Amino acid sequence: MKACKVCHRLVDKVSLETEKKKDAKIVADENVCPACHNPTSKTWQGYVIIQDPKKSRIARKMNIQAQGRFALKVR
């Protein structure tokens, strides 16, 4: 599993298949984030699941506007 260097979204084969079903234009590649198209990294720490970003303090602090799985720290 990898994490996006910009938006911190966690990317793995399962999440790529889910995104691919939603939008046929997405190319399944673990080296590129499907949400923001920036490079991913294997070096990350922490794990948070955001279910309701409008009510979540963590989501506000991390500047996350979408629900999903995110890494707390990415290098």
Secondary structure by P-SEA (a helix, b strand, c coil): ccccccccccccaaaaaaaaaacccccccccccccccbbbbccccbbbbbccccccaaaaaaccccbbbbbcccc
